[in-house]
């Protein structure tokens, strides 16, 4: 799952990013409302966390323009403003949730999970294709009694494939979705993680496989058995 955090308090944004990435989310961060709107309009996020008080455009303006632009991504407002009228304005502008600062990290994570359940793309925590299951809570890939635990990026890539079986993803799409626009990683990390996942699927005797589509990218398909 990919999240966007828009907060002009750089240290808070860094902490939130670290916590969310530790919990296997892919995260982009921006520090002003103008960038927040540009990123949000890309339509490539599963959830957005918006601070209200930001330079460029305030969070409420960003939210209103997002909704006017047809972006339906679930949004949580994260702000120091906690008065009733401010909460009402935020919800009326199109927010799905509202969490005032300061907050407990455990509550933030719970609210993020709830926020993502409101997404049109929400699916259960157990994903299946062929004889393979991916547990999105434990990050384990399994076939019957055999299982293996995936690292952070392997999990995000496998989740992307399993939520979109048969869909072809280019290396650039996977790079952007999992490592983010501001990543300093090289494109070969995509190839490395695909190779690792293929090895783990083979070790589990999986009937699902990651196929290469010449000139296009990769897709997850179920291998037909005789």
FENRA-V244401 format. One record per helix or strand of 2 or more residues. SS is the DSSP state (helix for helix, strand for strand). FROM is the first residue (numbers start at 1). TO is the last residue. If there is no record, write none. Layout:
BEGIN
SS|FROM|TO + SS|FROM|TO
END
This chain:
BEGIN
strand|2|6 + helix|10|22 + strand|26|30 + helix|33|40 + strand|47|50 + helix|59|68 + strand|74|79 + helix|84|92 + strand|97|100 + helix|105|117 + strand|126|129 + strand|132|135 + strand|140|143 + strand|146|149 + helix|152|163 + helix|171|179 + helix|188|203 + strand|208|213 + strand|217|222
END
